[in-house]
Amino acid sequence: MSFADKAKILIVSGKGGNGHVSFRREKYVPNGGPDGGDGGKGGDVIFEVDKGLNTLSDYRHKYKFAAQSGEEGGKKNKHGKNGESITIKVPEGTVIKEAATGKIIADMSGDCMKTTVLNGGCGGLGNQHFATSTMQAPNYAKPGGPAIELEVILELKTIADVGLVGFPNVGKSTFLSRVTNARPEIGNYHFTTLHPNLGVVDLDGDGFVIADIPGLIEGASEGVGLGHEFLRHIDRCKVMIHLVDGASVEGRDPVSDIKAINNELLKYDENIMKKPMVIALNKMDVCDDKDIVEELLRMEFGDDIEIFFISAVTGQGVKELLYRVYDLVKSLPDAPITYEPDFDLSSLMFKEEPYTVENPEEGLFVVEGPKIEKMLGYTNLDSDKGFLFFQKFLKEQGILKELEKAGINEGDTVQMYGLQFDYYSE
């Protein structure tokens, strides 16, 4: 069995089809006008949550996922066929990151069940669009917008209200099988189960979701074993149950175990230690020194820690523990913990492309270059979203500042290839 909650893939949007250059050639129209059709739009790359999935194993053996390119326009104003989009299905809780920087592109949880990560290139305009009173036979068509390639990392961060942590073989699987509908494999194993076990705790019609977080051993925060592969599942949990072998059945020391696990959590992310945590001392049905164990814990960790004495085998103390954890969960905000995107796709697309700003005549400023052509090929200016992106692009890429340096004034005209805009400052 191999664990698969992280994968690296390459996603590629479809290139927009080129606009076509052609002229009407009919029997009685010897000098017909331009009739080149527009190219088709390239396909998008879409991510969608599939609640039937619980790992990213589908992406361990396939690396490249590409949408279809749009077709070139044709004669007689024929529009090129749009490229088909590609939809990539992922488990709920998958975080999509840009591989080079680790910045977040999308978090597939909460309200985000479906999102377009890469837009296909816009189809290029055919030469019919460029006819003017002074140029009635334009021999120019707009190229389609380019395809965009992006290497991304998919990370599954389990969505659960409560995280169950502790060393292997302290009874987590037995506990989980008793309190939830989960059916983990149970045995006297000193190694860890490989998949996070998820279950629903039902308390008289209400309850919470709990996840057994496997893989916690000393050195996990440095990636020993599969440390980091499992620790990420703690990120979304609101409350932690720290399960300890309180009876020292196999010679384990409860105090040392708690300190070791807390140390790994702290080194992984100090914010985890700010979450509410309760200590569940397990196997207490075979422990004769309950008071001594509690005294040792309070001497080490203070009187504020919450301690519950339980037996996952007999059920002793389990109900009281669950109701206390339920109260803690309900005292926290209902909204699931989600991660805000911080990756700007436009910075990747246009960063290295040059452009020029010229002022050929009073009141007219011409902006051209690969950066501008690529942006126009990517953006649909007829939509509100596309035009807002266009305005943001001009500002963030420094083009507005360059126009201001060149002396542009309110009401002057900005020309970008076949498009013209009136300039107004914010």
MARLOPA-748667 format. One record per residue (C-alpha): x, z, y; residue number from 0; residue in one letter. Coordinates in nm, 4 decimals. Example, Ala and Ser with C-alpha at 12.3 -4.5 7.8 and 13.67 -1.06 7.14 Angstrom:
> 1.2300;0.7800;-0.4500;0;a $
> 1.3670;0.7140;-0.1060;1;s $
//
This chain:
> 0.0000;0.0000;0.0000;0;m $
> 0.1357;-0.0773;0.3466;1;s $
> 0.0127;0.0622;0.6752;2;f $
> -0.1108;-0.1896;0.9284;3;a $
> -0.2219;-0.0488;1.2620;4;d $
> 0.0292;-0.2443;1.4695;5;k $
> 0.1035;-0.6149;1.4856;6;a $
> 0.2849;-0.8626;1.7077;7;k $
> 0.1287;-1.2056;1.7539;8;i $
> 0.1624;-1.5096;1.9787;9;l $
> -0.1556;-1.6283;2.1490;10;i $
> -0.1828;-1.9720;2.3113;11;v $
> -0.4646;-2.1014;2.5278;12;s $
> -0.5662;-2.4669;2.5198;13;g $
> -0.4159;-2.7132;2.7677;14;k $
> -0.6644;-2.8835;2.9960;15;g $
> -0.7119;-3.2551;2.9344;16;g $
> -0.5612;-3.4888;3.1958;17;n $
> -0.7804;-3.6769;3.4346;18;g $
> -0.7972;-4.0517;3.3702;19;h $
> -0.6934;-4.3419;3.5939;20;v $
> -0.9114;-4.6508;3.5537;21;s $
> -1.1150;-4.8972;3.7600;22;f $
> -1.4425;-5.0710;3.7005;23;r $
> -1.3871;-5.4099;3.5390;24;r $
> -1.7190;-5.5863;3.5119;25;e $
> -1.8003;-5.9555;3.5036;26;k $
> -1.9452;-5.9699;3.8532;27;y $
> -1.7436;-5.6824;4.0034;28;v $
> -1.3865;-5.8143;4.0172;29;p $
> -1.2559;-5.5332;4.2376;30;n $
> -1.4521;-5.2343;4.1157;31;g $
> -1.3810;-4.8827;4.2354;32;g $
> -1.2140;-4.6008;4.0449;33;p $
> -1.4057;-4.4714;3.7438;34;d $
> -1.1534;-4.2448;3.5690;35;g $
> -1.3248;-3.9462;3.4043;36;g $
> -1.2233;-3.5818;3.4147;37;d $
> -1.0307;-3.4133;3.1367;38;g $
> -1.1920;-3.1461;2.9192;39;g $
> -1.1228;-2.7777;2.9683;40;k $
> -0.8806;-2.6128;2.7253;41;g $
> -1.0093;-2.3474;2.4878;42;g $
> -0.9858;-1.9768;2.5746;43;d $
> -0.8309;-1.6975;2.3677;44;v $
> -1.0970;-1.4325;2.3170;45;i $
> -1.0666;-1.0895;2.1549;46;f $
> -1.3756;-0.9304;2.0008;47;e $
> -1.4386;-0.6001;1.8249;48;v $
> -1.5499;-0.6228;1.4629;49;d $
> -1.6787;-0.2812;1.3568;50;k $
> -1.6279;-0.3788;0.9938;51;g $
> -1.2499;-0.3756;1.0410;52;l $
> -1.0352;-0.0621;1.0341;53;n $
> -0.6792;-0.2017;1.0199;54;t $
> -0.4812;-0.4877;1.1713;55;l $
> -0.3682;-0.6144;0.8313;56;s $
> -0.5063;-0.9635;0.9040;57;d $
> -0.2247;-1.0125;1.1562;58;y $
> 0.0720;-0.9056;0.9430;59;r $
> 0.1260;-1.2466;0.7854;60;h $
> 0.0130;-1.4842;1.0600;61;k $
> 0.1916;-1.4945;1.3948;62;y $
> 0.0489;-1.7775;1.6071;63;k $
> -0.3117;-1.8092;1.7194;64;f $
> -0.3866;-2.1122;1.9364;65;a $
> -0.7002;-2.2456;2.1021;66;a $
> -0.7684;-2.6190;2.1114;67;q $
> -0.6607;-2.8400;2.4020;68;s $
> -0.9112;-3.0372;2.6057;69;g $
> -0.9256;-3.4148;2.5656;70;e $
> -0.8211;-3.6603;2.8373;71;e $
> -1.0956;-3.8205;3.0443;72;g $
> -1.1847;-4.1831;2.9771;73;g $
> -1.3055;-4.5006;3.1420;74;k $
> -1.6513;-4.5310;3.2971;75;k $
> -1.6447;-4.1714;3.4189;76;n $
> -1.6311;-4.0395;3.0619;77;k $
> -1.5610;-3.6652;3.0551;78;h $
> -1.3036;-3.5499;2.8004;79;g $
> -1.4267;-3.3131;2.5314;80;k $
> -1.3618;-2.9434;2.5954;81;n $
> -1.1228;-2.7698;2.3561;82;g $
> -1.2657;-2.5085;2.1209;83;e $
> -1.1884;-2.1456;2.2033;84;s $
> -1.0409;-1.9113;1.9442;85;i $
> -1.1876;-1.5643;1.8810;86;t $
> -0.9577;-1.2978;1.7393;87;i $
> -1.1445;-1.0124;1.5666;88;k $
> -0.9935;-0.6636;1.5896;89;v $
> -1.1019;-0.3086;1.4996;90;p $
> -1.2596;-0.0944;1.7697;91;e $
> -0.9853;0.1026;1.9456;92;g $
> -0.7278;-0.1784;1.9459;93;t $
> -0.5103;-0.1826;2.2570;94;v $
> -0.3641;-0.5219;2.3510;95;i $
> -0.0240;-0.5026;2.5233;96;k $
> 0.2133;-0.7616;2.6650;97;e $
> 0.5063;-0.7504;2.4235;98;a $
> 0.7947;-0.7737;2.6720;99;a $
> 0.6803;-0.4986;2.9107;100;t $
> 0.4407;-0.2908;2.7023;101;g $
> 0.1836;-0.3135;2.9807;102;k $
> -0.1813;-0.2983;2.8794;103;i $
> -0.3864;-0.6181;2.8898;104;i $
> -0.7078;-0.4807;2.7399;105;a $
> -0.8404;-0.1786;2.5521;106;d $
> -1.1007;-0.2884;2.2977;107;m $
> -1.3172;0.0211;2.3144;108;s $
> -1.5900;0.1752;2.5286;109;g $
> -1.7677;-0.1023;2.7182;110;d $
> -1.5039;-0.3611;2.6282;111;c $
> -1.6276;-0.5100;2.3023;112;m $
> -1.5365;-0.8695;2.3901;113;k $
> -1.2930;-1.0062;2.6463;114;t $
> -1.1178;-1.3296;2.7347;115;t $
> -0.7439;-1.2621;2.7520;116;v $
> -0.6206;-1.6169;2.8196;117;l $
> -0.8276;-1.8838;2.9916;118;n $
> -0.7801;-2.2421;2.8870;119;g $
> -0.6447;-2.4823;3.1475;120;g $
> -0.9003;-2.6582;3.3653;121;c $
> -0.9541;-3.0264;3.2985;122;g $
> -0.7775;-3.2564;3.5430;123;g $
> -0.9861;-3.4622;3.7840;124;l $
> -1.0074;-3.8363;3.7233;125;g $
> -0.9076;-4.0845;3.9934;126;n $
> -1.2721;-4.1326;4.0983;127;q $
> -1.2425;-3.8058;4.2928;128;h $
> -0.9563;-3.9235;4.5117;129;f $
> -1.1089;-4.2327;4.6695;130;a $
> -1.1218;-4.2175;5.0501;131;t $
> -1.2070;-4.4618;5.3267;132;s $
> -0.8384;-4.5434;5.3607;133;t $
> -0.7512;-4.5326;4.9885;134;m $
> -1.0227;-4.7019;4.7881;135;q $
> -0.8131;-4.7614;4.4762;136;a $
> -0.6258;-4.4347;4.4076;137;p $
> -0.3787;-4.4666;4.1246;138;n $
> -0.3612;-4.0906;4.0803;139;y $
> -0.5443;-3.8402;3.8589;140;a $
> -0.4932;-3.4674;3.8338;141;k $
> -0.3162;-3.3357;3.5246;142;p $
> -0.4922;-3.0757;3.3138;143;g $
> -0.4003;-2.7120;3.3543;144;g $
> -0.1152;-2.6021;3.1269;145;p $
> -0.1488;-2.3991;2.8106;146;a $
> -0.0388;-2.0379;2.8406;147;i $
> 0.1661;-1.8689;2.5703;148;e $
> 0.1812;-1.4930;2.5531;149;l $
> 0.3324;-1.2638;2.2929;150;e $
> 0.1198;-0.9530;2.2539;151;v $
> 0.1342;-0.6325;2.0566;152;i $
> -0.1863;-0.5031;1.8990;153;l $
> -0.1998;-0.1263;1.8495;154;e $
> -0.4902;0.0485;1.6821;155;l $
> -0.5585;0.3878;1.8382;156;k $
> -0.8299;0.5497;1.6303;157;t $
> -1.1415;0.6545;1.8208;158;i $
> -1.2332;1.0091;1.7199;159;a $
> -1.3453;1.3216;1.9052;160;d $
> -1.1271;1.5526;1.6991;161;v $
> -0.7817;1.5089;1.5513;162;g $
> -0.6838;1.6985;1.2370;163;l $
> -0.3093;1.7615;1.2278;164;v $
> -0.0775;1.9460;0.9949;165;g $
> 0.1968;1.8936;0.7404;166;f $
> 0.1250;1.7057;0.4168;167;p $
> -0.0233;1.9150;0.1360;168;n $
> -0.1839;2.1849;0.3509;169;v $
> -0.5336;2.0794;0.2422;170;g $
> -0.6374;1.8273;0.5074;171;k $
> -0.7897;1.5812;0.2616;172;s $
> -0.9847;1.8576;0.0874;173;t $
> -1.1065;1.9862;0.4232;174;f $
> -1.2104;1.6398;0.5393;175;l $
> -1.4001;1.5664;0.2172;176;s $
> -1.5889;1.8952;0.2501;177;r $
> -1.6986;1.8598;0.6124;178;v $
> -1.7606;1.4840;0.6447;179;t $
> -1.8827;1.1772;0.4629;180;n $
> -1.5220;1.0606;0.4202;181;a $
> -1.3868;1.0382;0.0648;182;r $
> -1.0078;1.0589;0.0916;183;p $
> -0.7876;1.0672;-0.2140;184;e $
> -0.7060;1.4286;-0.2946;185;i $
> -0.4067;1.5475;-0.4891;186;g $
> -0.1027;1.7693;-0.4814;187;n $
> 0.1060;1.5154;-0.2917;188;y $
> 0.4075;1.5994;-0.0823;189;h $
> 0.4034;1.2599;0.0825;190;f $
> 0.1356;1.1570;0.3286;191;t $
> -0.1646;0.9321;0.2910;192;t $
> -0.1037;0.6069;0.4760;193;l $
> -0.4331;0.5381;0.6512;194;h $
> -0.6013;0.7726;0.9011;195;p $
> -0.9135;0.9052;0.7305;196;n $
> -1.2152;0.9022;0.9610;197;l $
> -1.5363;1.0944;0.9034;198;g $
> -1.8492;1.2183;1.0813;199;v $
> -1.9227;1.5911;1.0877;200;v $
> -2.3028;1.6372;1.0806;201;d $
> -2.4264;1.9639;1.2323;202;l $
> -2.8055;1.9687;1.2065;203;d $
> -2.8437;1.6133;1.3340;204;g $
> -2.5627;1.6297;1.5897;205;d $
> -2.1899;1.6402;1.5416;206;g $
> -1.8598;1.4675;1.6080;207;f $
> -1.6100;1.2211;1.4636;208;v $
> -1.2933;1.3655;1.3119;209;i $
> -0.9742;1.1864;1.2101;210;a $
> -0.7095;1.3125;0.9715;211;d $
> -0.3859;1.2123;1.1459;212;i $
> -0.1326;1.1517;0.8668;213;p $
> 0.2407;1.1148;0.8917;214;g $
> 0.3243;1.4295;1.0869;215;l $
> 0.6612;1.5446;0.9645;216;i $
> 0.9612;1.6748;1.1525;217;e $
> 1.1214;1.3841;1.3356;218;g $
> 0.7937;1.1924;1.3631;219;a $
> 0.8242;1.1657;1.7416;220;s $
> 1.1571;0.9852;1.6962;221;e $
> 0.9932;0.7450;1.4551;222;g $
> 1.1180;0.9114;1.1367;223;v $
> 0.9160;0.7743;0.8482;224;g $
> 0.6031;0.6281;1.0009;225;l $
> 0.5894;0.8829;1.2818;226;g $
> 0.5000;0.6661;1.5786;227;h $
> 0.2660;0.4554;1.3658;228;e $
> 0.0444;0.7618;1.3209;229;f $
> 0.0984;0.9651;1.6352;230;l $
> -0.0756;0.6987;1.8451;231;r $
> -0.4029;0.7908;1.6742;232;h $
> -0.3949;1.1286;1.8489;233;i $
> -0.4061;0.9717;2.1956;234;d $
> -0.7851;0.9344;2.2121;235;r $
> -0.8784;1.2669;2.0478;236;c $
> -1.0292;1.5290;2.2769;237;k $
> -0.9750;1.8386;2.0593;238;v $
> -0.7123;1.9195;1.7960;239;m $
> -0.7545;2.1190;1.4753;240;i $
> -0.4179;2.2362;1.3493;241;h $
> -0.4524;2.3010;0.9753;242;l $
> -0.1922;2.5361;0.8260;243;v $
> -0.1322;2.6740;0.4780;244;d $
> -0.2011;3.0348;0.5773;245;g $
> -0.1441;3.1691;0.2263;246;a $
> 0.2035;3.0134;0.1948;247;s $
> 0.1001;2.8844;-0.1475;248;v $
> 0.4085;2.6643;-0.1696;249;e $
> 0.6371;2.8870;0.0297;250;g $
> 0.5547;2.7344;0.3684;251;r $
> 0.5813;2.9545;0.6781;252;d $
> 0.2697;2.9152;0.9009;253;p $
> 0.4576;3.0072;1.2196;254;v $
> 0.7386;2.7582;1.1553;255;s $
> 0.4906;2.4846;1.0641;256;d $
> 0.2889;2.5283;1.3840;257;i $
> 0.6042;2.5318;1.5986;258;k $
> 0.7406;2.2194;1.4253;259;a $
> 0.4189;2.0189;1.4644;260;i $
> 0.3707;2.1295;1.8262;261;n $
> 0.7266;2.0232;1.8972;262;n $
> 0.6627;1.6738;1.7578;263;e $
> 0.3413;1.6390;1.9606;264;l $
> 0.5159;1.7589;2.2764;265;l $
> 0.8035;1.5139;2.2342;266;k $
> 0.5632;1.2254;2.1693;267;y $
> 0.3398;1.2954;2.4707;268;d $
> 0.3328;1.6251;2.6587;269;e $
> -0.0285;1.5570;2.7649;270;n $
> -0.1426;1.6078;2.4062;271;i $
> -0.0503;1.9745;2.4298;272;m $
> -0.2946;2.0127;2.7207;273;k $
> -0.5876;1.9332;2.4913;274;k $
> -0.7902;2.2193;2.3394;275;p $
> -0.6435;2.3204;2.0031;276;m $
> -0.7624;2.5622;1.7373;277;v $
> -0.5598;2.6964;1.4463;278;i $
> -0.7262;2.6769;1.1050;279;a $
> -0.5460;2.8925;0.8493;280;l $
> -0.6382;2.7330;0.5172;281;n $
> -0.6247;2.8657;0.1570;282;k $
> -0.7197;3.2145;0.2764;283;m $
> -0.9257;3.2682;-0.0408;284;d $
> -0.5936;3.3331;-0.2157;285;v $
> -0.4276;3.5295;0.0656;286;c $
> -0.4054;3.9101;0.0589;287;d $
> -0.2175;3.9449;0.3891;288;d $
> -0.4695;3.8011;0.6381;289;k $
> -0.4061;4.0656;0.9066;290;d $
> -0.0300;4.0290;0.8816;291;i $
> -0.0496;3.6474;0.9177;292;v $
> -0.2731;3.6792;1.2250;293;e $
> -0.0429;3.9375;1.3831;294;e $
> 0.2621;3.7138;1.3304;295;l $
> 0.0843;3.4174;1.4919;296;l $
> -0.0307;3.6149;1.7945;297;r $
> 0.3160;3.7640;1.8410;298;m $
> 0.4602;3.4126;1.8487;299;e $
> 0.1893;3.2168;2.0355;300;f $
> 0.0026;3.4828;2.2361;301;g $
> -0.3454;3.6307;2.2180;302;d $
> -0.5143;3.3243;2.3714;303;d $
> -0.4831;3.1050;2.0633;304;i $
> -0.8006;3.0582;1.8621;305;e $
> -0.7532;3.1319;1.4924;306;i $
> -0.9998;3.0630;1.2117;307;f $
> -0.9526;3.1776;0.8531;308;f $
> -1.0915;2.9191;0.6151;309;i $
> -1.0837;2.7863;0.2618;310;s $
> -1.1401;2.4139;0.2259;311;a $
> -1.1975;2.4701;-0.1469;312;v $
> -1.4683;2.7427;-0.1265;313;t $
> -1.6027;2.6640;0.2210;314;g $
> -1.5190;3.0128;0.3549;315;q $
> -1.5119;3.0146;0.7381;316;g $
> -1.5554;2.6358;0.7662;317;v $
> -1.8976;2.6446;0.9338;318;k $
> -1.7787;2.8790;1.2085;319;e $
> -1.4768;2.6577;1.2746;320;l $
> -1.6879;2.3405;1.3015;321;l $
> -1.9393;2.4915;1.5437;322;y $
> -1.6595;2.6167;1.7692;323;r $
> -1.4950;2.2729;1.7685;324;v $
> -1.8359;2.1157;1.8416;325;y $
> -1.8745;2.3418;2.1475;326;d $
> -1.5287;2.2394;2.2712;327;l $
> -1.6065;1.8684;2.2284;328;v $
> -1.9382;1.9023;2.4133;329;k $
> -1.7693;2.0874;2.6995;330;s $
> -1.5537;1.7808;2.7707;331;l $
> -1.6610;1.4519;2.9372;332;p $
> -1.8739;1.2262;2.7167;333;d $
> -1.6921;0.9070;2.8115;334;a $
> -1.4375;0.7974;2.5498;335;p $
> -1.0717;0.8019;2.6456;336;i $
> -0.9803;0.4455;2.7386;337;t $
> -0.6697;0.2815;2.8812;338;y $
> -0.6840;0.0855;3.2040;339;e $
> -0.5219;-0.2600;3.2076;340;p $
> -0.2035;-0.2763;3.4160;341;d $
> -0.0712;-0.6205;3.3258;342;f $
> -0.1148;-0.8999;3.5825;343;d $
> -0.1354;-1.2316;3.4010;344;l $
> -0.0747;-1.4333;3.7177;345;s $
> 0.2691;-1.2748;3.7581;346;s $
> 0.3660;-1.4146;3.4188;347;l $
> 0.2242;-1.7608;3.4818;348;m $
> 0.3549;-1.8388;3.8270;349;f $
> 0.6566;-1.6129;3.8840;350;k $
> 0.9337;-1.8730;3.8542;351;e $
> 0.7517;-2.1780;3.9918;352;e $
> 0.8579;-2.3083;4.3389;353;p $
> 0.6345;-2.4295;4.6212;354;y $
> 0.6716;-2.5624;4.9759;355;t $
> 0.4800;-2.5019;5.2988;356;v $
> 0.4907;-2.7848;5.5564;357;e $
> 0.3262;-2.8375;5.8959;358;n $
> 0.3148;-3.2198;5.9373;359;p $
> 0.0770;-3.2104;6.2334;360;e $
> -0.0880;-2.9565;6.4590;361;e $
> -0.3587;-2.7595;6.2788;362;g $
> -0.2646;-2.8880;5.9307;363;l $
> -0.0522;-2.7025;5.6742;364;f $
> 0.0318;-2.8615;5.3391;365;v $
> 0.1168;-2.6346;5.0430;366;v $
> 0.2497;-2.8107;4.7328;367;e $
> 0.4787;-2.7607;4.4356;368;g $
> 0.4616;-2.6740;4.0636;369;p $
> 0.3391;-2.3194;4.1396;370;k $
> 0.0378;-2.4565;4.3298;371;i $
> -0.0344;-2.7359;4.0841;372;e $
> -0.0235;-2.4959;3.7894;373;k $
> -0.2539;-2.2483;3.9654;374;m $
> -0.5091;-2.5169;4.0547;375;l $
> -0.5007;-2.6451;3.6975;376;g $
> -0.5751;-2.2948;3.5687;377;y $
> -0.8426;-2.1898;3.8180;378;t $
> -1.2052;-2.2972;3.8474;379;n $
> -1.2636;-2.2725;4.2227;380;l $
> -1.6338;-2.3482;4.1811;381;d $
> -1.6953;-2.0030;4.0329;382;s $
> -1.6958;-1.6787;4.2319;383;d $
> -1.4484;-1.5217;3.9893;384;k $
> -1.2177;-1.8228;4.0141;385;g $
> -1.2228;-1.8257;4.3934;386;f $
> -1.1491;-1.4510;4.4092;387;l $
> -0.8524;-1.5119;4.1763;388;f $
> -0.7403;-1.7946;4.4064;389;f $
> -0.7477;-1.5660;4.7125;390;q $
> -0.5620;-1.2900;4.5265;391;k $
> -0.3049;-1.5442;4.4075;392;f $
> -0.2315;-1.6627;4.7649;393;l $
> -0.1760;-1.3062;4.8780;394;k $
> 0.0223;-1.1686;4.5835;395;e $
> 0.2480;-1.4730;4.5519;396;q $
> 0.3459;-1.4471;4.9202;397;g $
> 0.1899;-1.7807;5.0181;398;i $
> -0.0221;-1.6314;5.2972;399;l $
> 0.2894;-1.4716;5.4473;400;k $
> 0.4709;-1.8059;5.4357;401;e $
> 0.1790;-1.9732;5.6149;402;l $
> 0.1873;-1.7020;5.8813;403;e $
> 0.5625;-1.7519;5.9268;404;k $
> 0.4983;-2.1239;5.9697;405;a $
> 0.2635;-2.0435;6.2596;406;g $
> -0.0816;-2.0928;6.1109;407;i $
> -0.3761;-1.9913;6.3307;408;n $
> -0.7419;-1.9091;6.2719;409;e $
> -0.9381;-2.2201;6.1843;410;g $
> -0.6362;-2.4329;6.0895;411;d $
> -0.6595;-2.6450;5.7746;412;t $
> -0.4666;-2.5719;5.4547;413;v $
> -0.4292;-2.8670;5.2181;414;q $
> -0.3372;-2.8269;4.8521;415;m $
> -0.3270;-3.1637;4.6810;416;y $
> -0.6850;-3.2953;4.6917;417;g $
> -0.8344;-2.9702;4.8287;418;l $
> -0.8711;-2.8511;5.1870;419;q $
> -0.9560;-2.5040;5.3196;420;f $
> -1.0027;-2.3478;5.6615;421;d $
> -0.7701;-2.0535;5.7257;422;y $
> -0.9080;-1.7202;5.8400;423;y $
> -0.7112;-1.3961;5.8367;424;s $
> -0.8566;-1.0889;5.6671;425;e $
//
